[in-house]
Amino acid sequence: MLVLANAAFAAIAFLRDVRATGAHFLVRSSARRSTLVQRLLPDGSYLACLSGPYRAGYGYQPLTVRVIEAWITVTLVTGPSAASPGGWSPASSTTNATPPTR
């Protein structure tokens, strides 16, 4: 199963719960979100560590995600193009950089 979610559902606890069911996720997250880059991947995406708030006895419980940076450009009929400020960073639970073989 693949869960597609908007930025309102980018909370780490929610994403961790999704993975616990065996499902994968692709969630839109603002590019303003601070991530710790772990490794650059050949396709230009990267593995990053999201960390939630500290919980006594559990620590920060980081979650590794694959981040694909994207900028959305809209071309208007009545005027110039407008780009999304700051871009968007879709985050995915699929961290394997190797495409599947047939």
ABEGO torsion letter per residue (X at the ends): XBBBBBAAAABAAAAAAAAAAGBBBBBBBBAABBBBBABBBAAGBBBBBBBBBBBBGAEAGBBBBBBBBBBBBBBBAABBBBBBBGEBBBBBABABABBBBX
